[in-house]
Amino acid sequence: MADPKGFMTTPRQDWPRRPVEERVRDWDEVYVPGALLPIISKQADRCMDCGIPFCHDACPLGNLIPEWNDLVSREDWRQAADRLHATNNFPEFTGKLCPAPCEAGCVLAINQPAVTIKNVEAAVADRAWELGFTPPRPPDRLSGRTVAVIGSGPTGLAAAQQLTRAGHTVAVYEKDDRLGGLMRYGIPEFKMEKHHLERRIEQMRAEGTKFRTSTVVGRDVGAAELRSRYDAVVIATGATAWRELEVPGRELTGVQQAMEYLPLANRVREGDLAVSPMSAAGKHVVIVGGGDTGADCLGTAVREGAASVTQLDIYAQPGGERDEDAEPWPTYPKIYRLSAAHEEARDLETAPAADADARLFAASTLRFTGDGDGHVRSLHLVEVDAARRPVPGTGRTLPADLVLLALGFSGPDREDGLVEQLGLGMEPRGTVARDAGFGTNVPGVFAAGDAARGQSLIVWAIAEGRAVAAAVDRFLTGSSRLPAPIGPYDRPMTV
């Protein structure tokens, strides 16, 4: 604990964002470059080095937060990077994309703003790369065992890196033409620039991990054939089966899934397309769904030059403070949060009829109507109560040339044939069934990440990848020294 009075003398200061008018004209990350480093040591001083650090329990990776906070406060970047990487393969991913449940569990957050744990993590990760503290770590010797990892999202990459470093020969199979899963084509550039992803992949290549892109397991290569060629298989395909909205007018042109829209915008940034065929430019856009994917659509539509953008959230607008009775500390509370995209929409007034920023809360979609050419032109909605029952007399109509459905995901996509070809057992909710050791009903086949857990956070995805790697290592060798931060049935802290 570098400064015993830091939490009393230093107020919380977050990484400042660039001005809205500036950042919506480009696709660069929203934060002011270089503005984090001058403030981060004092922010790390606010950590109280608690006797029982609940931030550990709030983080599924078990990040050693008080330890690297203390090291950052002393500007010992090498040791801080070592402690950070001891529990997290990709701290720059979580430092930019995780909603920071660790901060909700910070003891200081009982009655003060929490330590800026996420910002400290991002600073350490960036400094580690700048100072050369992230060299490839190839194994000293090979085990002679082979593993196929299906999917190159955060779970698949974490599992592959852990197993490669343990000495196994690992090949990662990715259906898309580039690696990264949703981090590549789902996460917009303004949230995480893709060079962060590229340098980790190059690190993994240097360590010995092999990558096979544009390969759909179940179609381009048979799933059973793949199983016969490797000593073990890890299914880390994510939960890409999107939820539908069964209302009249769903068939109209212009009513699209969010994950049909976002990848095209990302492909423009990759240089594959000059303009997205679903561009929001000049259109009235309505996003159905109040989560992070909806916010990603919001920020993307604003940058594409939409005429208006409104986001619908079926839940009532939450308050600005934790409800201590319903969601006591240290659980992650549902409170009103202003993401960068919502801040942009608020300042630019993209949705004049919205309750707050661009959002309409307690709003349920009734139907879509279109023009004579079958293209959507309007969305009809109604307010709902806490039980999602329509409130009489609250119906309204929004102009809508483009409707984006961001309703979440139910499990892995079944169209590729992977599940059927392997004969995998499935849970009623659509995820891959597994036992206490991450194993499926097929010997040697393991399942991890959103494909088995269901839609979750990136921090849980990386934790799953690390844990399944330990399970596979144990299966192949009889024992494992790899860390297993979570079990397959662990869940976030709740009341």
C-alpha positions as CSV (number, residue, x, y, z in Angstrom):
1,M,0.0,0.0,0.0
2,A,2.0,3.0,-1.3
3,D,-0.2,5.7,0.1
4,P,-2.2,4.7,3.2
5,K,-4.3,7.9,2.8
6,G,-4.6,7.9,-1.0
7,F,-8.3,6.8,-0.9
8,M,-9.1,9.8,1.3
9,T,-7.0,12.5,-0.4
10,T,-7.3,11.6,-4.1
11,P,-10.6,11.8,-5.9
12,R,-11.4,9.3,-8.7
13,Q,-10.3,10.5,-12.1
14,D,-11.2,8.5,-15.2
15,W,-9.4,8.3,-18.5
16,P,-10.8,11.4,-20.3
17,R,-12.6,10.9,-23.6
18,R,-11.9,13.0,-26.7
19,P,-14.5,15.7,-27.4
20,V,-17.7,14.3,-29.0
21,E,-17.5,16.6,-32.1
22,E,-14.0,15.3,-32.8
23,R,-14.3,11.6,-32.2
24,V,-17.6,11.0,-34.1
25,R,-15.7,12.2,-37.3
26,D,-13.3,9.2,-37.1
27,W,-13.1,5.6,-35.9
28,D,-10.2,5.9,-33.5
29,E,-10.6,4.9,-29.9
30,V,-12.7,7.4,-27.9
31,Y,-10.1,8.2,-25.2
32,V,-7.5,11.0,-25.3
33,P,-4.2,9.4,-26.3
34,G,-1.5,9.7,-23.6
35,A,-3.9,11.2,-21.1
36,L,-4.0,8.1,-18.8
37,L,-0.4,7.7,-17.9
38,P,0.0,11.1,-16.0
39,I,-2.9,10.3,-13.7
40,I,-2.8,6.6,-13.2
41,S,-0.2,6.3,-10.4
42,K,-2.2,8.6,-8.1
43,Q,-5.4,6.6,-9.0
44,A,-3.6,3.4,-8.1
45,D,-2.7,5.0,-4.8
46,R,-6.5,5.0,-4.0
47,C,-6.4,1.2,-3.6
48,M,-6.6,0.3,0.1
49,D,-4.9,-3.1,-0.1
50,C,-7.9,-4.6,1.7
51,G,-7.4,-7.6,4.0
52,I,-10.2,-9.3,2.0
53,P,-10.0,-7.9,-1.5
54,F,-13.5,-8.4,-2.8
55,C,-12.4,-7.2,-6.2
56,H,-10.7,-10.7,-6.5
57,D,-14.1,-12.4,-6.1
58,A,-15.9,-10.0,-8.4
59,C,-13.4,-10.8,-11.2
60,P,-13.6,-14.3,-12.5
61,L,-10.0,-14.2,-13.5
62,G,-8.9,-13.6,-9.9
63,N,-6.8,-10.7,-11.0
64,L,-4.3,-9.7,-8.3
65,I,-5.6,-6.1,-8.3
66,P,-4.1,-4.8,-5.0
67,E,-0.7,-6.1,-5.9
68,W,-0.5,-4.4,-9.3
69,N,-2.1,-1.3,-8.0
70,D,0.7,-1.0,-5.5
71,L,3.3,-1.6,-8.2
72,V,1.8,0.9,-10.5
73,S,1.7,3.5,-7.7
74,R,5.5,3.0,-7.5
75,E,5.8,3.0,-11.3
76,D,7.3,-0.5,-11.3
77,W,5.8,-1.4,-14.6
78,R,7.7,-4.6,-15.2
79,Q,6.6,-6.2,-12.0
80,A,3.1,-4.8,-12.5
81,A,3.0,-6.4,-16.0
82,D,4.1,-9.7,-14.6
83,R,1.4,-9.7,-11.9
84,L,-1.2,-8.7,-14.4
85,H,-0.3,-11.4,-16.9
86,A,-0.1,-14.0,-14.2
87,T,-3.9,-14.2,-14.3
88,N,-4.9,-12.6,-17.7
89,N,-3.6,-13.5,-21.1
90,F,-5.1,-10.4,-22.7
91,P,-5.4,-7.5,-20.2
92,E,-5.6,-4.9,-23.0
93,F,-8.8,-6.6,-24.2
94,T,-10.4,-6.5,-20.8
95,G,-9.0,-3.1,-20.0
96,K,-10.9,-1.7,-23.0
97,L,-14.0,-3.9,-23.3
98,C,-14.8,-5.3,-19.8
99,P,-17.6,-3.5,-17.8
100,A,-15.4,-3.9,-14.7
101,P,-17.3,-6.0,-12.2
102,C,-14.2,-5.7,-10.1
103,E,-14.9,-2.1,-9.5
104,A,-18.4,-2.9,-8.3
105,G,-16.8,-5.2,-5.8
106,C,-14.1,-2.7,-4.7
107,V,-14.3,-2.2,-0.9
108,L,-13.9,1.6,-1.5
109,A,-17.2,1.5,-3.5
110,I,-19.2,0.9,-0.4
111,N,-19.4,4.6,0.2
112,Q,-17.1,6.2,-2.4
113,P,-16.3,6.0,-6.1
114,A,-14.4,2.8,-6.7
115,V,-10.7,2.6,-7.7
116,T,-10.3,3.0,-11.5
117,I,-9.2,-0.7,-11.7
118,K,-10.0,-1.0,-15.4
119,N,-8.0,2.1,-16.3
120,V,-5.0,0.8,-14.3
121,E,-5.2,-2.5,-16.1
122,A,-5.3,-0.8,-19.5
123,A,-2.3,1.4,-18.5
124,V,-0.2,-1.6,-17.4
125,A,-1.0,-3.5,-20.5
126,D,-0.1,-0.6,-22.8
127,R,3.1,0.1,-20.9
128,A,4.0,-3.6,-21.0
129,W,3.9,-3.5,-24.8
130,E,5.7,-0.2,-25.0
131,L,8.6,-1.3,-22.8
132,G,9.0,-4.8,-24.3
133,F,7.6,-6.8,-21.3
134,T,5.4,-9.1,-23.5
135,P,7.9,-11.3,-25.4
136,P,6.7,-14.6,-26.9
137,R,6.9,-17.5,-24.4
138,P,7.3,-20.6,-26.5
139,P,7.5,-23.9,-24.5
140,D,10.9,-25.4,-23.6
141,R,9.8,-28.7,-25.1
142,L,6.8,-30.2,-26.9
143,S,4.6,-32.8,-25.3
144,G,3.8,-34.6,-28.6
145,R,0.1,-34.1,-28.0
146,T,-2.2,-32.1,-30.4
147,V,-5.2,-29.9,-29.7
148,A,-7.7,-28.3,-32.1
149,V,-9.4,-25.2,-30.8
150,I,-12.6,-24.2,-32.7
151,G,-13.1,-20.5,-32.6
152,S,-10.7,-17.6,-32.2
153,G,-12.6,-15.3,-29.8
154,P,-11.2,-14.5,-26.4
155,T,-12.0,-18.0,-25.0
156,G,-10.4,-19.8,-27.9
157,L,-7.3,-17.6,-28.0
158,A,-6.8,-17.9,-24.2
159,A,-7.1,-21.7,-24.3
160,A,-4.8,-21.9,-27.3
161,Q,-2.1,-19.7,-25.7
162,Q,-2.2,-21.6,-22.4
163,L,-2.0,-25.0,-24.1
164,T,0.8,-23.9,-26.5
165,R,2.8,-22.6,-23.6
166,A,2.3,-26.0,-21.8
167,G,4.0,-27.7,-24.8
168,H,1.1,-29.0,-26.8
169,T,0.8,-28.4,-30.5
170,V,-2.3,-26.3,-31.0
171,A,-4.2,-25.3,-34.1
172,V,-7.0,-22.7,-34.0
173,Y,-9.8,-23.0,-36.5
174,E,-11.7,-19.8,-37.4
175,K,-14.7,-19.6,-39.8
176,D,-14.0,-16.0,-40.8
177,D,-11.2,-14.7,-43.0
178,R,-9.5,-13.0,-40.0
179,L,-8.9,-14.0,-36.5
180,G,-10.6,-12.6,-33.4
181,G,-14.2,-13.7,-33.5
182,L,-16.5,-10.9,-32.3
183,M,-13.5,-8.9,-31.2
184,R,-12.7,-8.6,-34.9
185,Y,-16.1,-8.1,-36.6
186,G,-18.5,-7.4,-33.7
187,I,-16.6,-4.8,-31.6
188,P,-16.3,-1.4,-33.3
189,E,-12.9,0.1,-33.9
190,F,-13.7,3.1,-31.6
191,K,-14.0,0.7,-28.7
192,M,-10.8,-1.3,-29.4
193,E,-8.5,-0.6,-32.3
194,K,-7.6,-3.9,-34.0
195,H,-3.9,-3.5,-33.7
196,H,-4.3,-4.6,-30.1
197,L,-5.7,-7.9,-31.4
198,E,-3.1,-8.2,-34.2
199,R,-0.1,-8.0,-31.9
200,R,-1.4,-10.7,-29.6
201,I,-2.0,-13.0,-32.5
202,E,1.6,-12.4,-33.7
203,Q,2.8,-13.1,-30.2
204,M,0.9,-16.5,-30.3
205,R,2.3,-17.3,-33.7
206,A,5.8,-16.8,-32.4
207,E,5.0,-19.1,-29.5
208,G,4.0,-21.8,-31.9
209,T,0.2,-21.7,-32.2
210,K,-1.1,-22.5,-35.6
211,F,-4.1,-20.7,-37.2
212,R,-6.5,-21.9,-39.8
213,T,-8.8,-19.1,-41.1
214,S,-11.8,-19.4,-43.5
215,T,-12.4,-22.9,-42.2
216,V,-15.9,-23.9,-41.0
217,V,-15.7,-27.0,-38.9
218,G,-18.6,-29.1,-39.9
219,R,-18.6,-27.9,-43.5
220,D,-15.1,-27.3,-44.8
221,V,-13.6,-30.0,-42.5
222,G,-15.8,-32.7,-40.9
223,A,-16.1,-32.4,-37.2
224,A,-15.6,-36.1,-36.6
225,E,-12.6,-36.1,-38.9
226,L,-11.1,-33.2,-36.9
227,R,-11.7,-35.2,-33.7
228,S,-9.8,-38.2,-35.1
229,R,-6.8,-36.1,-36.1
230,Y,-6.3,-34.4,-32.7
231,D,-5.8,-35.8,-29.2
232,A,-8.3,-33.2,-27.9
233,V,-10.7,-30.7,-29.3
234,V,-12.0,-27.5,-27.6
235,I,-15.2,-26.0,-28.8
236,A,-15.0,-22.2,-28.3
237,T,-17.3,-21.0,-31.1
238,G,-19.2,-18.5,-29.0
239,A,-22.9,-17.9,-28.8
240,T,-23.7,-16.6,-32.2
241,A,-27.3,-17.8,-32.6
242,W,-29.1,-14.4,-32.3
243,R,-32.5,-14.0,-30.7
244,E,-35.4,-13.0,-33.0
245,L,-38.2,-10.6,-32.6
246,E,-41.4,-12.2,-33.7
247,V,-43.7,-9.2,-34.5
248,P,-45.7,-8.2,-37.6
249,G,-43.5,-6.7,-40.2
250,R,-40.3,-8.5,-39.3
251,E,-39.9,-9.6,-42.9
252,L,-39.6,-6.1,-44.2
253,T,-36.4,-5.0,-45.9
254,G,-34.3,-2.9,-43.5
255,V,-35.1,-4.9,-40.4
256,Q,-31.7,-6.5,-39.7
257,Q,-29.8,-8.3,-36.9
258,A,-27.2,-6.3,-35.2
259,M,-24.6,-8.9,-36.1
260,E,-25.5,-8.5,-39.7
261,Y,-24.9,-4.8,-39.5
262,L,-21.7,-4.5,-37.3
263,P,-19.5,-6.8,-39.2
264,L,-20.0,-4.8,-42.4
265,A,-19.0,-1.6,-40.7
266,N,-15.9,-3.4,-39.4
267,R,-15.1,-4.7,-42.9
268,V,-15.1,-1.1,-44.1
269,R,-12.4,-0.3,-41.5
270,E,-10.5,-3.4,-42.6
271,G,-10.5,-2.1,-46.2
272,D,-12.7,-4.9,-47.6
273,L,-15.5,-2.5,-48.5
274,A,-15.6,1.2,-49.5
275,V,-19.1,1.6,-48.0
276,S,-21.2,-0.7,-45.9
277,P,-24.3,-2.0,-47.9
278,M,-26.2,-1.5,-44.6
279,S,-24.8,2.0,-43.9
280,A,-27.0,4.1,-41.7
281,A,-26.0,7.3,-43.6
282,G,-29.1,9.6,-43.9
283,K,-31.4,7.0,-42.4
284,H,-33.7,7.1,-39.3
285,V,-32.3,4.2,-37.2
286,V,-34.0,2.4,-34.4
287,I,-32.1,-0.1,-32.3
288,V,-34.2,-2.7,-30.4
289,G,-32.2,-3.9,-27.3
290,G,-30.6,-1.9,-24.5
291,G,-27.3,-3.8,-24.0
292,D,-23.8,-3.4,-25.1
293,T,-24.4,-4.6,-28.7
294,G,-27.1,-2.0,-29.1
295,A,-24.7,0.7,-27.9
296,D,-22.1,-0.5,-30.4
297,C,-24.7,-0.1,-33.1
298,L,-25.5,3.3,-31.8
299,G,-22.0,4.6,-32.0
300,T,-21.5,3.0,-35.4
301,A,-24.7,4.6,-36.8
302,V,-23.7,8.0,-35.5
303,R,-20.3,7.8,-37.2
304,E,-22.0,6.6,-40.4
305,G,-24.1,9.8,-40.4
306,A,-27.6,8.6,-39.5
307,A,-30.4,11.2,-39.7
308,S,-31.5,10.0,-36.2
309,V,-30.8,7.1,-33.9
310,T,-33.0,5.8,-31.1
311,Q,-32.3,2.8,-28.9
312,L,-35.2,0.9,-27.2
313,D,-34.7,-0.8,-23.8
314,I,-37.5,-2.9,-22.5
315,Y,-36.4,-2.3,-18.9
316,A,-37.3,0.8,-16.9
317,Q,-34.6,3.5,-16.6
318,P,-32.4,2.6,-13.7
319,G,-31.4,5.0,-11.0
320,G,-27.9,6.5,-10.7
321,E,-27.1,4.9,-7.4
322,R,-27.0,1.3,-6.3
323,D,-30.2,-0.1,-4.7
324,E,-28.7,-1.5,-1.5
325,D,-31.7,-3.7,-0.9
326,A,-32.1,-5.3,-4.3
327,E,-28.4,-5.3,-5.4
328,P,-26.2,-4.8,-2.3
329,W,-22.4,-4.4,-2.5
330,P,-20.4,-6.2,-3.8
331,T,-22.7,-7.4,-6.6
332,Y,-22.7,-5.7,-10.0
333,P,-25.6,-3.2,-9.9
334,K,-27.9,-2.3,-12.7
335,I,-27.6,1.5,-12.6
336,Y,-27.8,4.2,-15.3
337,R,-24.5,4.3,-17.1
338,L,-23.4,6.6,-19.9
339,S,-21.3,4.8,-22.4
340,A,-19.2,6.8,-24.9
341,A,-21.8,6.1,-27.6
342,H,-24.7,7.3,-25.4
343,E,-22.7,10.4,-24.5
344,E,-22.3,11.1,-28.2
345,A,-26.0,10.5,-28.9
346,R,-27.0,12.8,-26.0
347,D,-24.7,15.7,-27.1
348,L,-25.6,15.4,-30.7
349,E,-29.3,15.0,-29.9
350,T,-29.8,12.0,-32.2
351,A,-33.1,11.1,-30.7
352,P,-35.1,14.1,-29.6
353,A,-38.0,12.0,-28.3
354,A,-35.8,9.8,-26.1
355,D,-36.0,9.6,-22.3
356,A,-32.2,10.0,-21.8
357,D,-29.4,10.2,-24.3
358,A,-30.7,8.1,-27.2
359,R,-32.7,5.6,-25.2
360,L,-36.4,5.0,-24.7
361,F,-36.8,2.9,-21.6
362,A,-39.7,0.5,-20.8
363,A,-40.4,0.4,-24.5
364,S,-41.7,-2.7,-26.3
365,T,-41.9,-3.1,-30.1
366,L,-45.4,-4.0,-31.4
367,R,-44.9,-4.1,-35.1
368,F,-43.1,-2.6,-38.1
369,T,-44.8,-1.0,-41.1
370,G,-43.3,-0.4,-44.5
371,D,-43.8,1.3,-47.9
372,G,-45.1,-0.1,-51.1
373,D,-41.7,-1.6,-52.0
374,G,-41.6,-3.7,-48.8
375,H,-39.0,-1.5,-47.0
376,V,-39.5,-0.7,-43.3
377,R,-40.5,2.9,-42.6
378,S,-42.0,2.9,-39.1
379,L,-41.7,1.1,-35.8
380,H,-44.7,1.0,-33.5
381,L,-44.0,0.7,-29.8
382,V,-45.8,0.9,-26.4
383,E,-44.6,1.5,-22.9
384,V,-44.6,-1.5,-20.5
385,D,-44.7,-1.9,-16.8
386,A,-42.3,-3.9,-14.6
387,A,-44.0,-7.1,-15.7
388,R,-43.6,-6.1,-19.3
389,R,-47.4,-5.6,-19.7
390,P,-48.4,-2.8,-22.1
391,V,-49.5,0.4,-20.5
392,P,-52.8,1.6,-22.2
393,G,-52.6,4.9,-24.1
394,T,-48.8,4.9,-24.4
395,G,-48.4,3.8,-28.0
396,R,-46.2,5.8,-30.3
397,T,-44.6,5.5,-33.7
398,L,-41.0,6.2,-34.7
399,P,-39.7,6.8,-38.2
400,A,-37.4,3.9,-39.1
401,D,-35.5,3.3,-42.3
402,L,-33.2,0.8,-40.6
403,V,-34.1,-1.3,-37.6
404,L,-31.3,-3.2,-35.8
405,L,-32.2,-6.1,-33.5
406,A,-29.8,-6.4,-30.6
407,L,-31.6,-8.9,-28.4
408,G,-28.7,-11.1,-27.4
409,F,-27.7,-14.6,-28.3
410,S,-29.0,-18.0,-27.2
411,G,-26.1,-20.4,-27.9
412,P,-23.8,-21.6,-30.7
413,D,-25.0,-21.5,-34.3
414,R,-26.2,-25.0,-35.4
415,E,-26.1,-24.5,-39.2
416,D,-22.5,-25.6,-39.7
417,G,-23.3,-29.1,-38.5
418,L,-20.6,-29.2,-35.8
419,V,-23.0,-30.2,-33.0
420,E,-24.8,-32.9,-35.0
421,Q,-21.6,-34.4,-36.5
422,L,-20.0,-34.8,-33.1
423,G,-23.3,-35.9,-31.4
424,L,-22.9,-33.3,-28.7
425,G,-25.4,-33.1,-25.9
426,M,-27.1,-29.8,-25.6
427,E,-28.8,-27.9,-22.7
428,P,-32.4,-26.9,-23.0
429,R,-31.4,-23.2,-23.4
430,G,-29.3,-24.1,-26.5
431,T,-25.8,-24.3,-25.1
432,V,-23.4,-27.2,-25.3
433,A,-23.7,-29.5,-22.2
434,R,-20.6,-30.2,-20.3
435,D,-19.5,-31.8,-17.0
436,A,-17.6,-30.4,-14.0
437,G,-14.3,-30.8,-16.0
438,F,-15.5,-28.9,-19.1
439,G,-15.9,-32.2,-20.9
440,T,-18.8,-32.9,-23.3
441,N,-20.4,-36.3,-23.7
442,V,-17.9,-37.0,-26.5
443,P,-14.5,-38.2,-25.0
444,G,-11.7,-35.7,-25.7
445,V,-14.1,-32.9,-26.7
446,F,-14.3,-30.0,-24.4
447,A,-16.6,-26.9,-24.5
448,A,-15.9,-23.4,-23.1
449,G,-16.9,-19.8,-23.3
450,D,-20.3,-18.6,-24.5
451,A,-20.9,-21.7,-26.5
452,A,-21.3,-23.6,-23.2
453,R,-21.8,-20.8,-20.6
454,G,-24.2,-18.7,-22.7
455,Q,-23.8,-15.0,-23.5
456,S,-21.4,-13.5,-21.0
457,L,-18.6,-10.9,-20.5
458,I,-15.2,-10.9,-22.1
459,V,-13.6,-11.4,-18.7
460,W,-15.6,-14.6,-18.2
461,A,-14.6,-15.7,-21.7
462,I,-10.9,-15.4,-21.0
463,A,-11.4,-17.1,-17.6
464,E,-13.2,-20.0,-19.4
465,G,-10.3,-20.3,-21.9
466,R,-7.7,-20.5,-19.1
467,A,-9.8,-23.0,-17.1
468,V,-10.6,-25.3,-20.1
469,A,-6.9,-25.3,-21.0
470,A,-6.1,-26.7,-17.5
471,A,-8.8,-29.4,-18.0
472,V,-7.4,-30.4,-21.4
473,D,-3.9,-30.4,-20.2
474,R,-5.0,-32.7,-17.3
475,F,-6.8,-35.0,-19.8
476,L,-3.7,-35.2,-22.0
477,T,-1.0,-35.7,-19.4
478,G,-2.8,-36.8,-16.2
479,S,-2.1,-33.7,-14.3
480,S,-1.8,-29.9,-14.9
481,R,0.0,-26.9,-13.4
482,L,-2.1,-24.5,-15.5
483,P,-4.3,-22.2,-13.5
484,A,-8.1,-22.8,-13.5
485,P,-9.7,-19.6,-12.3
486,I,-13.3,-20.8,-12.5
487,G,-15.4,-24.0,-12.8
488,P,-18.0,-24.5,-15.5
489,Y,-20.9,-23.9,-13.1
490,D,-19.5,-20.7,-11.4
491,R,-21.6,-17.6,-11.9
492,P,-21.2,-13.9,-11.1
493,M,-22.0,-12.8,-7.6
494,T,-25.7,-12.2,-7.1
495,V,-28.1,-11.7,-4.1
